[in-house]
Amino acid sequence: MATIERSGEFEDAEHFRRESLGAFAHEIRTPLTSIKMVMELARRQAQDGQLILDAELADMLRVSVEDLQSLADDLQETSRLERGRLTLATGPCDLGSAIAAAQELLDGHPELAVESEETLQGPWDAPRLVRTIAGFAQSANRLGDGSGLVRLESEAGSEAVVLRFTSGEPGGDPRAIGADAGFSFFRARQLVLAMAGSVHSARAERYATFTVALPLQANGGGSRG
């Protein structure tokens, strides 16, 4: 039967905090490097002291700035969640619809293969649950076998529904979840905790599984903030 496992029994919050900052620092370098490259190319095409951005460079700059903004928004949201400054919606949210929306958001990168699915509704913030599901899928693929296929199983109990994201096959020595999980993992984990749920992670060589428990009853009657 599915039950809620409190994350503190399994995971060190301080460890996750350190690793999440490492993941953010790593990921923010990609758009910054791209912006630096665009500016350098624009200088090479400069005329009369003015930088020139052709259509291709302008598009690269736009995408990089949007990526920076998205990372900054995610960091701010995670910080507000951790400090209890952001109240989430309490549903109702349809689990099947959220999984389908996450699959659409992922667009096959990676492919989320739903092996079992419960048909139910819960007191969860629907838009954020979609991004949470997508984030765990991306991180499982990154830490697992990297095949581009992540398996998703769900099981409902009296108190919670459990979602299990798995990439690869178990075996080998256990490894800690680190910054290489990507910032999407740490954001998704913080969102689950904010929804009064829990996350249990297991990792080995070319294998990762995240067991996510979401409560089926609202806790505290929160509202959208």
C-alpha positions as CSV (number, residue, x, y, z in Angstrom):
1,M,0.0,0.0,0.0
2,A,1.3,3.5,-0.8
3,T,2.3,5.6,2.1
4,I,4.1,8.9,2.6
5,E,7.7,8.5,3.5
6,R,9.0,11.7,5.1
7,S,12.1,12.8,3.2
8,G,14.1,13.5,6.3
9,E,14.3,9.8,7.1
10,F,16.2,9.2,3.9
11,E,17.9,12.3,2.7
12,D,20.1,15.1,4.1
13,A,18.5,18.4,3.4
14,E,21.8,20.3,3.7
15,H,23.4,17.9,1.1
16,F,20.6,18.7,-1.4
17,R,20.9,22.4,-0.7
18,R,24.6,22.4,-1.5
19,E,24.2,20.2,-4.6
20,S,21.3,22.3,-5.9
21,L,23.5,25.4,-5.9
22,G,26.2,23.4,-7.7
23,A,23.7,22.4,-10.3
24,F,22.5,25.9,-10.8
25,A,26.0,27.3,-11.1
26,H,26.8,24.7,-13.7
27,E,23.6,25.3,-15.8
28,I,23.8,29.1,-15.7
29,R,27.2,28.9,-17.5
30,T,25.6,27.6,-20.7
31,P,23.5,30.7,-21.5
32,L,26.3,33.0,-20.2
33,T,28.8,31.3,-22.5
34,S,26.4,31.6,-25.4
35,I,25.8,35.3,-24.8
36,K,29.6,35.9,-24.6
37,M,30.0,34.1,-27.9
38,V,27.3,36.2,-29.5
39,M,28.9,39.5,-28.3
40,E,32.3,38.4,-29.6
41,L,30.8,37.6,-33.0
42,A,29.0,40.9,-33.1
43,R,32.2,42.7,-32.3
44,R,33.9,41.0,-35.3
45,Q,31.1,42.4,-37.5
46,A,31.1,45.8,-35.9
47,Q,31.0,48.9,-38.1
48,D,31.8,52.4,-36.9
49,G,32.1,51.2,-33.4
50,Q,28.6,49.7,-33.3
51,L,27.9,46.0,-32.7
52,I,26.0,44.2,-35.4
53,L,23.6,41.4,-34.7
54,D,22.2,39.6,-37.8
55,A,19.1,37.5,-37.5
56,E,20.9,34.4,-36.4
57,L,22.9,36.1,-33.7
58,A,19.8,38.0,-32.5
59,D,17.9,34.7,-32.1
60,M,20.8,33.1,-30.3
61,L,20.9,36.1,-27.9
62,R,17.1,35.9,-27.3
63,V,17.1,32.2,-26.5
64,S,20.1,32.6,-24.1
65,V,18.4,35.5,-22.3
66,E,15.2,33.5,-22.0
67,D,17.2,30.5,-20.6
68,L,18.8,32.8,-18.0
69,Q,15.4,34.2,-17.1
70,S,13.9,30.8,-16.7
71,L,16.8,29.6,-14.5
72,A,16.5,32.8,-12.3
73,D,12.7,32.3,-12.0
74,D,13.3,28.6,-11.0
75,L,15.9,29.6,-8.4
76,Q,13.6,32.3,-6.9
77,E,10.7,29.9,-6.7
78,T,12.8,27.2,-5.1
79,S,14.1,29.7,-2.5
80,R,10.5,31.0,-1.8
81,L,9.3,27.4,-1.3
82,E,12.1,26.6,1.0
83,R,11.4,29.7,3.1
84,G,7.7,29.0,3.2
85,R,7.0,32.2,1.3
86,L,5.0,30.7,-1.6
87,T,1.7,28.9,-1.1
88,L,0.7,26.5,-3.8
89,A,-2.8,25.7,-5.2
90,T,-4.6,22.8,-3.6
91,G,-6.2,21.3,-6.7
92,P,-8.2,19.5,-7.6
93,C,-5.6,18.2,-10.0
94,D,-6.1,15.2,-12.3
95,L,-3.1,13.0,-12.2
96,G,-3.6,11.5,-15.7
97,S,-3.9,14.9,-17.3
98,A,-0.8,16.1,-15.5
99,I,1.2,13.2,-16.8
100,A,0.0,13.7,-20.3
101,A,0.9,17.4,-20.1
102,A,4.4,16.5,-18.8
103,Q,4.8,14.1,-21.8
104,E,3.9,16.9,-24.1
105,L,6.3,19.3,-22.4
106,L,9.1,16.8,-22.7
107,D,8.4,16.2,-26.3
108,G,10.2,12.9,-26.3
109,H,13.4,14.2,-24.6
110,P,13.3,11.9,-22.7
111,E,10.3,9.7,-23.6
112,L,8.2,9.1,-20.5
113,A,6.8,5.6,-20.7
114,V,3.8,5.2,-18.4
115,E,3.8,1.6,-17.3
116,S,1.0,1.9,-14.8
117,E,-1.2,4.8,-14.0
118,E,-3.8,5.6,-11.4
119,T,-6.9,7.5,-12.4
120,L,-7.5,10.0,-9.6
121,Q,-7.5,13.6,-8.5
122,G,-5.5,15.1,-5.6
123,P,-4.9,18.4,-3.8
124,W,-1.9,19.4,-6.0
125,D,-0.9,22.5,-7.9
126,A,-1.6,21.3,-11.5
127,P,0.9,23.5,-13.5
128,R,3.7,22.9,-11.0
129,L,3.0,19.2,-10.9
130,V,3.4,19.0,-14.7
131,R,6.8,20.6,-14.5
132,T,7.7,18.4,-11.5
133,I,6.9,15.2,-13.4
134,A,8.9,16.5,-16.4
135,G,11.8,17.5,-14.1
136,F,12.1,14.1,-12.5
137,A,12.0,12.4,-15.9
138,Q,14.8,14.5,-17.2
139,S,16.9,13.9,-14.1
140,A,16.3,10.2,-14.1
141,N,17.4,9.9,-17.7
142,R,20.5,12.0,-16.9
143,L,21.6,9.9,-13.9
144,G,20.4,6.6,-15.3
145,D,21.3,4.8,-18.5
146,G,20.8,7.9,-20.7
147,S,18.7,5.9,-23.2
148,G,16.1,8.6,-23.6
149,L,13.5,6.4,-22.0
150,V,12.2,6.8,-18.5
151,R,9.6,4.4,-17.0
152,L,6.8,5.8,-14.8
153,E,4.7,3.7,-12.5
154,S,2.0,4.9,-10.1
155,E,0.3,3.2,-7.1
156,A,-2.4,4.7,-5.0
157,G,-3.0,3.9,-1.3
158,S,-5.3,5.4,1.3
159,E,-3.0,8.3,2.1
160,A,-0.9,9.0,-1.0
161,V,-0.2,8.2,-4.6
162,V,3.3,7.1,-5.3
163,L,5.0,7.9,-8.6
164,R,8.2,6.0,-9.5
165,F,10.5,7.3,-12.2
166,T,13.2,4.7,-13.3
167,S,16.0,4.7,-15.8
168,G,18.3,1.7,-16.2
169,E,18.5,-1.5,-14.2
170,P,19.6,-1.8,-10.5
171,G,23.1,-3.0,-9.8
172,G,26.4,-1.8,-8.6
173,D,27.3,0.3,-5.6
174,P,25.0,3.0,-4.5
175,R,25.9,6.6,-5.4
176,A,24.7,9.9,-3.9
177,I,22.5,12.3,-5.8
178,G,24.7,15.2,-6.8
179,A,24.7,18.3,-8.9
180,D,24.8,16.3,-12.0
181,A,21.1,15.5,-11.5
182,G,20.5,18.9,-12.9
183,F,18.7,21.8,-11.3
184,S,15.3,20.4,-12.5
185,F,15.6,17.6,-9.9
186,F,16.2,19.9,-7.0
187,R,13.3,22.2,-8.1
188,A,11.0,19.2,-8.5
189,R,12.0,17.8,-5.1
190,Q,11.3,21.2,-3.4
191,L,7.9,21.4,-5.1
192,V,6.9,17.9,-3.8
193,L,8.0,18.8,-0.3
194,A,5.9,22.0,-0.6
195,M,2.9,19.8,-1.5
196,A,3.4,17.9,1.7
197,G,4.9,14.9,-0.2
198,S,8.2,13.2,-0.1
199,V,11.0,12.0,-2.4
200,H,13.2,9.0,-2.0
201,S,16.1,8.7,-4.4
202,A,18.3,5.7,-5.3
203,R,21.2,5.7,-7.7
204,A,23.9,3.4,-8.9
205,E,26.0,3.1,-12.1
206,R,23.7,3.7,-15.1
207,Y,20.6,3.4,-12.8
208,A,18.4,5.9,-11.1
209,T,15.0,5.8,-9.5
210,F,12.9,8.5,-7.8
211,T,10.0,7.4,-5.6
212,V,7.7,10.4,-5.2
213,A,4.8,10.3,-2.7
214,L,2.0,12.9,-3.1
215,P,-0.8,13.1,-0.4
216,L,-4.4,12.5,-1.4
217,Q,-5.8,14.8,1.2
218,A,-5.1,18.6,1.4
219,N,-2.8,19.6,4.3
220,G,-3.6,22.9,5.9
221,G,-6.0,24.3,3.3
222,G,-3.6,26.4,1.3
223,S,-4.5,28.6,-1.7
224,R,-2.8,29.9,-4.7
225,G,-0.2,32.6,-3.8
